[in-house]
Amino acid sequence: MTALFSDAYLKFTHLYNQLQVREEDNTIRVPEKVIRCIWNDQLFCTPSLKTREGQNLEIVYPGYWNFGKGPDFTSATIKVNGKVYEGDVELHVYATDWNAHGHSRNPDFDNVILHVYMWQGRGKVHRPQGKQKDLPFRFEIKNYLTKGILELNGELDFENYPVLNHCNVGLCHQPLAQLSREKLTQVLNAAGEARVFTKMERFNDSIIIEGYEQTFYRGVAEAMGYPENKQTFQALADTLPLTELKSLVPEKIRKAERVLHTQALLFGFSGLMNNENKAGFRKLLPIWKACRDRVPRSPLTKKDWCFRAIRPANYPYRRLAGLAHLIGRHEKTGMFADFMGSYQKILTSSGGKIPDKKTLNSFNDFFCVATDDYWANHYTPDGKTLPQHQ
């Protein structure tokens, strides 16, 4: 029996959050993440792929989904006319997005070997320029999809990618999958312990030369940077050491004022404040101007900080403000000394056994800062006020 009704419109409305109609040109705009998912799972006919220039293309390995800045997939391997190329893959909705996003001028994209896009797009398309001649190759994916976008959307949980997908596993996946649960637990525990030893070895020289407090201060600052700003936070902690930072804060002032002074020094030294008279900096700028001549020249500028692919709640502004509160909270005995004190209490209360989840969560609270200053309800120095503290 022939169906009298079609559910195409229902499927279309279900896609509303992923596809939006562009009324100016009557086309459907597909979010770039959809292209990522298609590439990640290789949902296209792979035996007869061709580059935009007509070369034979084989995807040996699609690469690793990149969570940081730079190309969408890293460490990919492809073959073009039988020759092997290793590098990164960048994906777009339109071929013109490469230049629109400024990738040709960004050194982070010098290692891209393949530019993948859904449609050629309107306007003149300039060949993307990489570090190597004739790279990256170009691949228009639309004609090779195994199914239409609507069908793919019904099968893939785009919102939870790449957490739920099982592709792109490492070389160790297959042998580990064959182990019993007990053996696997032993291997993972051993790997965890090895990581601790590696970190201990990394901090060893710093502890000997600079002491526990400075090493801990640098480590905390580095962790606050996440992957995108890790090196910048480390540079700040190295060029503005904890002892020098504390020496610049007046002793005979209230604790809240001391935190404000610490914030002014960190913001000023970071280059993020840059003499900008914005709401979040109005209390800090006069303090910074009064003491910046006593601070070593900073190598940092606003350009050294990354805001791309970071949740606003974790912007460097709020991280620096939080670091100042941590320093102020532990100024009497020291951040590392207080941390070890908390750790010893947990060991004593648990009787040497592995603490329960509730205890471990409370231990994590050591690094949490609850305040009512400007940054408690703002993401940026001139942004809107948030309805509640974050």
N, C-alpha and C positions, 0 to 999 in steps of 0.2 A: 504493500500500500504506500502510495506517495505521500510524504509529509505535507500538510497544508500550511504549517507554520514554521518559521525559522527562529532560532534562538541567537542569531548573529548580533542583534541589538543588545541583548542581555550580556553577551560576551564583551561587546564594546564598552558598555557602561561599567562592567566589572574591571575593565582596564583603565578606568578614569585616572587613577592615581599613578599609572605608569605611562600612559600615552595621552598627550594633549593635542587637540586640533589647533593648528596655527591658521587663524582665519585669513591672514594676509596672503597666504599662498596655498591654502586648502590642502596642506599635507599633514601627515601624522608625525609628530615629534616623539621619537623613542628615547627614553633616558639612556644615558651611556652605560649604566649598570646592566641593562638588558644585554647589550653587546658583550659586555664582560662575561656574563653568565653563559652566553652562547659559545664564546671562545673557550672559556674554561672547560666546558663539557664537550667541546668539539662537535657541536650539533649542526654539522654541515657535511655534504658529500665530499669526503677527502680524496678519493682516488684520482680525480681529474681536475684538480685545482690549477688555476692560472693566475699569474700576477696581472696587474693592470697593463703591463707591457707585453703580455702574452707568453711569459716564461712558465715552464712547468714548476709547480710549487708542491712541496711535501712538508707536512708538519710532523717533525720527528718528536718534538716535545713542546707543548704550548707555553711552558714557563710557570713561574710561581706568582700567584695573585699578590700584588704589591699593596700593602696597607699604608705606606708612607708616600712621600713626594716622589716625583719622577714617573717613569713609564708605568703603564697599568700591569704588565707582566714582566718579570725579570728571568734571566737565565734560560731563555728559550733556545731551541735548536730547530732549524729549518733546512731544507734542501731546495735550491733553485737551479734548475737544469742540471741536477746531479751534484752540485757543489754544496758542501755543508757550511752553514753560517750559524754562529752562536752569539746571542745577545738578547736585547729586550724587545718587547712588542708593545706598541701604543695603539689604543682603540678609540675610534670616534664614531659619531653618528654620520657626519659628512666628511668628505676628504678635505674640504676647505677649513675644517676645524683645526688642522695642524698649524696653519699660519695664524688663524684667529686666536689661538691660545699661546702663540709666541714660542713654540717649541724649537724652531730653527735657531733662536737666539739663546736658548737655555742649555747649558752644558750637561744638565742632568739627562738630556735626551740624545747625547752624542753616540750612545751605544745601541740605539734602536736599529734593528735590522729589518723590521716589518711594520708597516703602517696599515692597520685593518680598519675598515669603515663599512657602514651599511649602504650608504648611497654616495654617489659622486658629488651631488649638491649643485647649487647654482653658482654662477660666476666663474671666473677664470681660476683654474686649479694649478698652483705652482708646485712643482715636484719638491717634496720635503728634502731638506739637506741635512745629512748626518755628518759625523766626523769622517767617515770613510766614503770614498767616491762610489757613486751609484747606489748608496744606501741612504735611507731604508727602501726596501721594495714595497710596492703598494698592492693591496689586496681588497677588492670590493666583494663583500661577503654575501650580498642579497640573493644572488642567483644560485647559491650553493646550499642554502638552508634546507634541512631535511623536512621541515614543516613550516607553516606560516607562523607569524608572530603570535596570533591569537591562540593557536594550538600550543605553541611553546609556553606561553604564559599559563595555560591550564595545567601543564605538567611540571613546571618549575616553580619553586618557592623563591621568587626573586628577592623578597624582603629579607630572607635569612641567609642569602649567599654571602660569603662562601662558607659559613659556619656548618651548614648541614650537608654540603656536597662531599663526596668521597673520592673525588678525582685529585690529581696532582699529589699523590702520596709519595713519600721519599723512598729511597732504595731499601731502607730498613723495614718498610711496612710488611713485606711478604714474610721474611723470617720471623718477625715478631708476632705476626698473626697466627703462626703455627705453635706458639708456646702456650702452655697451660696458664691459667690465671695466676697461680702461685709463682711460676717462673717469671712471668711478665712483671709481676709486682716486684720481684727481686731485682730484675734488670732496671726498672724505673727508679727504684730506691737507690740503686748503685749509681745511676746516672745523675740523680739529684744530689747525692753526696759528692760526686765528682765535680759538679758545678759549684758547690760550696767551696771545695778545695781550690778550684780555679780562681774564684773571687778572692779567697784569702791570699793567694799568691799575688794577685793583682794589687791588693792594698798593702802588702807587706812592706815594700820599700818606702811608701808614703808614710806609713806609721812610724818607721824608724827615723825618717828625716824630718817630718813635720808634726808628728804626734797624733794621738787618737782623735782629738776634737776637730782639727782641721781636716783630717781624712774623712771623718764622718760628715762634716759640713759639706765637703765637696761631693761625697756620695749621695747625700740627700738632695743637693741642688741638681746633680746630674739626673737622678731619678725623676725629679719634678719636670725635667725637660722632655720626657717621653722620647721616642726616637727622633722626632723632628728637631727638637731644640736641646738635645742632650749635650752636644759639644759646646754650644753657646753658654749653657748654664755652667758647664765645667770651666770654661774660660773665665767666666765671671768669678767663680769661687777661687780660681788660681791667682788671678790678678788683683782681686780684692779679698785677701785672706781674712779669716774670722777674727784673729787678734787685731788686725788693723781696722776692720769694720767696727769692732766694739770700742776701740780707742777713740774713735771719732764721735761717739755718742756721749753726750754729757751725762755725768753720773747723778747729779742732784736735780733730777726732774722726775715727774711721775712716770710710771711704767707705760701708760698709754702714749705719752710723749716720746718715750724712748723707742717704742715700736714705730712711731711716726718718723723719727729720725732715721731708723734703720731702713724703713721703706724708701725714704728720700735718697739715701745713699745707694741702695740697690737699683732703684729706678734711674737715678741720674747716671750711675756708672754703666748701666746696661745699654744706654743710648735710646731707650724707648721713650723717655720723657721729652728729650730734645727741645727743651725750653718752650714747650707747648702749653699755653695757658688754658688748659681744659679743666673741667670740673674735678676729675679724679686726681689732678696734679696741683691744684691751687694751694693746698696746704703743704705739699712736698717741695715745690719749686723754690720758695724762699729759703728753706733749710738747705737744699742742695747748693744754691748759689752762695750761701754763706760759708760752706765748707769744701767746695769742689777744688779749691786751690791747694788743699792739704791732702787730696787724694791723688794717687798715681794716675797718669794719663791712661784713659780706657781705650782698648783696641776695638771696642764694640760700638756698632751703630744700629739703627733701627732695621737696616737691611739684613743684618745677621740673624734676625728672628723670623721664624716661620709661623704663619697663621693658617696655611693651607691644610685641609684635611684634619683639622683639630676642632673638637667641640668648643663652642664659645666659653663654656664653663671652665675649660682647661687652658684658656689663652695664657700666654706668658705673663700678662699683667697680674692676673689673679694668683699665679704661681709665685711670682716675686713677692707679692703682698703676703701670701701665706708663709713663705720662708721667713720673712721678717717677724711674723708672729711666733713661729717656732723658736727662733733665736731669742726673742724676748721672753718667752715662756720658760726657757731653760738657761737664762743668763747667769744665775747664781752658781750652779754646780756644773753646768755644761750639758749640751744635748746628748753627747755620747755617754756621759756618766749617768744621766737620768734614764737613758735607754737601757743601759746595762742593769740599772737598779730594777726597772720594770721586768726585765727578762729574768733576773734572779728570783723575783717574787713569784713569777709564773712557775719556774722550776721547783721552787719550794712547795707551792700549793698543790702541784700535780704529783708530788712524790717521785719525781724523776721519770714519770710516764709521759706519753704523748698527750698534751692538753686537749680538752674537748673543743669543739668548734666555737662555742660561746666564748671560751677563754681566749682563743686565738683571735677572734674578732675584736675583743676588747683590747688586745695587744696592738692590733692595727690602729686603734683609736689614738695611739701615741702620736701619729702623724696627722691627725685630723685637727683642723682649726675652726672653731665656731666663734665668730666675731660679729660686731655690729658696725663696722666701719664702712667706708664707701664701697669697697670691693665685695662686700657681702651680698649686695643686691645690684651689682653692675658688672657687665662683661668687659666693657671698654671705658676709657677715660672720659668719653663724651657720649656714651650710649644711654638708652632709656633705662629708667629705674624698673627693676624686676618686681613683680607683685609680692614675692617672698624671698627670704634669704636663701642663697644657693650654697 
